[in-house]
Amino acid sequence: MPKNLVIVESPSKSKTIEKYLGSDYKVVSSKGHIRDLATTGHLGLGVDIENGFQPNYIPLKGKSSLIKELKKEVKDSSHVILATDPDREGEAISWHLKEALGIKEDEYDRVLFHEITKNKVLEAMNHKGKIDINLVRSQETRRILDRIIGFRLSKLLQSKIKAKSAGRVQSVALKLIVDREREIEAFVPEEYWTITAHFSDFDAELSKYKEEDIELKCEEDANHVLNSIGEDYTVLGVEEKLKNKKSKAPFTTSTMQQAAANRLSFPTKKTMSIAQKLYEGIDLGSETTGLITYMRTDSIRLSDEFVGSCFHYIEDTFGKEYIGYPKAAKKKENVQDAHEGIRPTSILRTPESIKKYLSNDEFRLYQLIYTRALASLMADAKVNQTTVLFDNHDYIFKTLGSTLVFDGYLKVYQDFESSEDKIIPTFQKDEVRKTKDVESLQHFTKPPARYTEASLVKKMEELGIGRPSTYAQTIDTLKQRLYVTLEEKKFHPTDTGIETTDKLQEFFSDIINVEYTRDMEEDLDKIADGELVWNEVLKEFYDVFEPRVEKAFSDMEKKPLEETGELCPECNHPLVVRTGRYGQFIACSNYPECKYIKKEEKKQVEVCACPECDGMILERKTRKGKTFYGCSNYPKCKVAYWDKPTGKRCPNCNSMLVEKNKTIKCSKCDYKEEEENGI
């Protein structure tokens, strides 16, 4: 009998879900997107501008055979269930599958899996629907926008200044980094001084003179204070306040990326990759199950079911007094509340209980997600905060102290939050303390800090630039294009990054900016909600953008090629540095009349003698940059190795011994030197 066909994105997820659904279902994977815009047509955009921006989709490279296989699966099935990821991108993938595989409207259902656990997968199968075309149009509009801006601006920059690319969100993120660098360069430090009175069991800082705030701008000011005060510090007053310290909300995509960067030192790309695995499913021995809910979300909402199970867990584990309340979302625009916040799929699946099934990085991220979600539902911590003021000849000194009265959520979250209690002695009003140990220190104001991955993600979210699910890709692109470097985990723009930003601002300052990018995100949200028509938004954008591009092609000054100081041996014109498909090379400036290219003198690294001829084994690179080891007499001698030859022979078969990961082994048989030596 034909089975119901379920199509998901991930191969690993397909295996997990098929176990849950049973023998009546076959689950297959699309392995992500199957189609994308063509690079043909007007300006190579793959979009028919004159016909309402109709896109021309073609199979992605390597996906044609998969599409054929999926078509056969659809033909052999009784019904199709499209179960790609529960977001706009996933909705678009489902639509592309429906169109490319020729699935009719009455032949499919759309199902959303927010977490990959047996109960939730089976429950989702009872809530089938259809593709939300508004979500598809929103994603499609984003893709077309990114294609138009990316293709047109990248081509412009490549032809004028040899920069590699530009993008709707990428270029605004780069501008943030460049602007911050210029703030730092323009910053003028200002001097100021502080005065601290040191006592045996506490310190007090100079705060005011009489009732006015005091600023000490130079050493003379500080010395005046030191000369005016005595040894006696009289307690003016003691104020105690019991303050509640609230836990943070469950993770969203953005806050998870920030916390993982700050606490675990994970790049955003790594965080999202690990979170994807935790969502799709981990083999726990007795079962394969997803450990966290969907990791692309702007929401902090938690399901009533999860909240209830957490409250039971908190009461049983810590006591009733530790039960808190769910965090309420702040009202802000651009929030997609289709998903919950990121949380464990079961609060009973503690990090320690499954540690042996996880890699170290998987465990650390799961522990962070689990603990954050649990802490968000626990009671506030209570802190007794004490403020003491001292008078010394009308100069007011202040000391602060706090003690933890009730740990609340810190019971589980203290390792992830800096919370130092400063215990100070008990004071009485009019009490006098004496000290001669008074210190004045010189300071200088500091410039704004360079962005880290965490702070850049936070800033982009605050400004409404792009979507949190795309931040990792945006940051990775800036690194790959060599627009930025990371030094001590902080972003520094390169000369190319600065030049790229300057040229874009010269010609596109009203488009490549925070406000325009944020407004475009709002328009995309309105398309998703059915409030705007997708191709009308594209037309309004294109009618402004394309004339600017044409003007830039005409007016932007072309950067001269860098001369090497050598002359072409064929036509005597200067040799220059050019950039091609495989990187930089040196060629004649008189191209295309002269096509001379200087051959690169490659250093030949000799490794050992060739075992088959009188040649030497050399270290070489493939066209894609992968290292291998081959004979200098190639092509006459085709001896080659992927692992580094040692020059020694195997005692078993006389073949070459090679080294891989500090292990010496035979290039042909199973011999390993470590095993032979009993290591």
Secondary structure as UniProt FT lines:
FT   STRAND          4..8
FT   HELIX           11..21
FT   TURN            23..24
FT   STRAND          25..29
FT   STRAND          35..37
FT   HELIX           42..44
FT   STRAND          47..48
FT   HELIX           49..51
FT   TURN            52..53
FT   STRAND          54..55
FT   STRAND          57..59
FT   TURN            61..62
FT   HELIX           64..75
FT   STRAND          79..82
FT   HELIX           88..100
FT   TURN            101..102
FT   HELIX           105..107
FT   STRAND          108..110
FT   HELIX           118..124
FT   TURN            125..126
FT   HELIX           133..160
FT   TURN            168..169
FT   HELIX           170..186
FT   STRAND          191..198
FT   STRAND          203..209
FT   TURN            210..211
FT   STRAND          212..213
FT   HELIX           219..228
FT   STRAND          232..245
FT   HELIX           253..264
FT   HELIX           268..280
FT   STRAND          282..283
FT   STRAND          288..289
FT   HELIX           304..317
FT   HELIX           320..322
FT   TURN            333..334
FT   TURN            337..338
FT   TURN            347..348
FT   HELIX           352..357
FT   HELIX           360..376
FT   STRAND          381..392
FT   TURN            393..394
FT   STRAND          395..406
FT   TURN            408..409
FT   HELIX           410..413
FT   HELIX           414..416
FT   TURN            429..430
FT   STRAND          432..434
FT   STRAND          438..444
FT   HELIX           453..463
FT   HELIX           468..470
FT   HELIX           471..480
FT   TURN            481..482
FT   STRAND          484..487
FT   TURN            488..489
FT   STRAND          490..493
FT   HELIX           495..508
FT   TURN            509..511
FT   HELIX           514..528
FT   TURN            529..530
FT   HELIX           534..555
FT   STRAND          563..567
FT   TURN            569..571
FT   STRAND          574..580
FT   TURN            581..582
FT   STRAND          583..588
FT   TURN            589..593
FT   STRAND          605..609
FT   STRAND          616..621
FT   TURN            623..624
FT   STRAND          627..631
FT   TURN            632..636
FT   STRAND          640..641
FT   STRAND          644..649
FT   TURN            651..653
FT   STRAND          656..660
FT   TURN            661..662
FT   STRAND          663..666
FT   HELIX           673..676
FT   TURN            677..678
//
